[in-house]
């Protein structure tokens, strides 16, 4: 028997997640005859603005379109909690709630605390982002003539830049280790407000509280600010996105269901076209090679 959960029925669903705020959007929820159905709907927790549209044509960000495509193959009930910070979402997973977080980087430190799905997206790695026309744009232009800019070099300068990062955000193993070594350094500004609120480092950059932020190039392109981006030596050339769930039997059962949805989605031509179109043309062959190797 197939049963669709309508928006009008939302209030009848069990909600066990404490202190979650913001809109719950149900944009696909099917229960099908399967021994893997969950008693509680999966809650997708976002640290980015909630997916507010059900039609793919209404979504502007490719990562949200890809997420929607995967969830269309999920085959069980789910809903989205949009206004939950990434740090708060990680706290919720530790409580063994029926929740998972999309668009997560996988690191050994996180694998010790969470279950991870198979990768469902590849994208260009993180970049150093500065205001176009700022003194540090000019300095990075000079530095990169000798090759990729080194974050360690910037951190070790006597009069280096102030680099803004979010508390508890992972930037990949090498960058995380480097930032940990420089913990407490005057050159690092750690924004802790992300524990409770959703926003970005861009206002801090715009007001010149920080000189550089670490962010994905495609995110920098979406801001109204004029920004310049630079690859840096310690960042991975490409990164994979995963779902993370609780490191429990319940969490692993959600991971198994999400893996089935991922397997149904990632080989489709429209999915791959959407995924690779935001990768620079000169980098696509390498990205496709890595993706084939990881997902074969």
N, C-alpha and C positions, 0 to 999 in steps of 0.2 A: 504494500500500500504506500502511495506517495502522499505526503501531507506537506503543504506549503504554509509556512508561518507568515501571517500577514502583520503589517504594522499595527493594526488594531489589537492584535493579540499579544503585543510585546509585554504589557503589564502583567500578563498571566505567567510569563516565564520566570523560573527561579533565578534570582540575582543574589549571589553570595559575595560579590567583590566589594569590600569595604571602601568607603570614602571616594569612590569613583565619581567624577563629575563630567559634565558635558553631554552632548547629544549621543544617543545610541542610534545608529542607523542600520537597519536591516535591508541589505540589498540583494541577498540571495540566500535562501534557506530551504533546503530540500531534505526530507527524511526518506531514505530508500531502504528497501528490505536488505539488511546487511547485518552480520553478527558484530560489526565494529561500530555500530551506532553508539553515541555517547548519551548518557542520561542528562547531561547538562550541555547547553549550546556552547561552542567555543567562542571566547571573546578575544578579538584581535585588538591589541593595545597599540596605539600610535603615539609617537613623540612628534609627529608632524600634524598639520591640520587634518581634520577628519575627512574621509572620502564622503563628499556630500551629494554625489550624483550617482545614479544607477546606470546611466547610459555612458558607454565608453567615450563617445564623441564629446561628452561634457567634461571629461577629465583632461587636464592639460599636461600633467606630469607623467612621463612614460613609466616611472616606477609604480605609480598608482594603477595605470592601465594593466601592467603586467601582473600586479597583485590581484586585480579584479579577474583577470583571465585564469589565474591559478585557482582562486576561490570559486569560480564558476564550475570547476571540476571537483570541488571538495566533497560533495555528496552527503553532507550532514548539515545540521543547523549551526549558524554562527551569527554574530553581530559585531559591530565595530564600536569601540570606545575611542573617540578621537582626542579629547582634551585630557590626556594623561601624559605626563612627562616620561621620558625614557627612564630616568632614575626611579620614578615611582612605579613604573611598569615592572622594572626588575625586582623591586621590593615585593610586588604582587606575586610574581612567579615563585619567590621564596616561600610564600604562604600556601603553595600547592593549590592555587585556584585554577579553574578551567579556562586558562588564558594563555595566549602566545603573543610574541612580539615579532612582527615582520621587519625586513630590512635591517637585520643585525649582522655585524661582523663576527666571525668566529675566531676566538683566540684561545690558547690553552687555559688562561685564567678563567675565561667565561665557561669553557667546557667543564671545568671543575664544579660549576654551580648550576648549569643549565643543560637541557637536551637541545640538540640542533637537528634541523631537517637537512635534506640534501640542498645544495645551492639552487636557487631558482633565477638568479640574475647575475650578470657580470657587468662591470662598469669601470671607467677609468679611475685610477687611484686619486688619492687626496692631493690637493695643491696648496701652496702658499698663496694667500689672497691679500692684495693691498689695494688701496684707493688709487685709481689712475691719476697720475700727476703729483702724487705724494713724494716726499723725499725718498721713501723706501722703495718706491717703484724704480726710481732712478738708480738706487744702489743695487737692487736686484738685477736690473738690466746689465749693470757692469759685472756683477758676480757671475751671472750665468754664461758669460762669454767664455769662461774657462770650463764650462760643463754644468750639470745640474747643481743648483744651489744646495748647500749643506745646512740642514737645520742645526746640527751641532756647531757648525762654524758661527751661525748667527747667535746661538746661545752663549758662546764663549767670548764674544766680542766685549771689549770694555764699555763701549757705547753702542750696544746692540739695540735691536727693536724690542718693543713690548709685544709679546705674542699671546693672543687671547685663545683660551681653550675652555671647553665646558667640563665641569666636574663629572668624573666617572664615564666620560665618553671614551670609547676606544678608537684609536687611529691606526691600528695594526700593531703587530708584535714589536717591530723595530722602533717605531715612533713611540709606542707606549713605554718601552724600556728606556729610551732616551729621555723622555719627559719625566720618568720616575727618578732617573739619576740627577736631574736638575730640579727636583721638587723643592719648592721654597725659594728658588732663584728669583732674583728681582726682575728678570726678563720675562717671567711667565705670569700672566694674569689668569686666574682661574675663576670663572663665573659660576657661582654656586646657586644662583636663582633658578637654574634649570631643574633643580630638585622639585620645584613646585609649579613652575610656570613654563609655558611653551613660547619661545621666541628664538631668535638667532643672535649670533655675535655681530651681525652687520651694524646695528645701531652703535655699538661700542667702537666699531671701526669708523663709522661716519662721524662720530663726535670726537674722534682721535684719542679716545681713552686707550686704545691699543693700536699698534702699527700694522700688525699682520694677524690674520686668522687662518686656521687650517680648515679647509672645506673642500667639497667636491666642486670641480670646475663647472659642472652643469647647474649646480645650485647657485653659484656666483653669477651665472648668466641670467638668472631669473629675477635678480634684484633690480630695482630702479637705479641703484647706485652704479657709477662707472667704476668698474673693478678690473684689475689685471691679475692674471693667475700664472703661477710658476710651478713646474714640477720640481720636486726636491729629492735629494739622493736617498734619504731614509724611507721614503714612501714606496709602497708596492706599486708597480705599474698598473695593475688591475686588481680589483677587489670583487669578492663574491658576496651576495646577500643571501641570508638564511632566515628561516623562522626559528626563534628560540622559545622553548617551553620549559615547564618545571622539570627538574631532575628527579622525577618520581615515576611510578608506574602510570599514573594518570597523564602526566606530561608526555611520556614516551608514547602513549596510545594516540595522543593528538599528533605527535610527530609522524607516526606511521601513517595516519590518515592524510596529513599534509604531503607526505612523500608520494603517496598515490596520486594526489592531485597534481603535484609537480611533474611526475612522470607522464601524465596525460597531456600536459601543456607545452613543455619546453621544446619538443621536436617539431611543433607546428610552424609552418613558414611565416604566418603573420606574427607569431610570438617572437621569433628570432629577428624578423625585420624590425619590429618595434624595439627590441632590446639593443640591437647593434646600431640603430640609426643615430643615437646620441654619442656614439664613440667616433672620434675623429677618423676620417677615411684612411689616413696613413697608418692608423693603429688597428683597424678592424681585422686585417688578416691575422695578426698576432693574437688578438682577443678571441677570434673564432677558433684558432688552434688550441688555445688554453681551454676554452669552453668545451670543445670536443673531448679533450683529454680528461677533463674533470668529470664530465657527465656520461662518458661512454659506459 
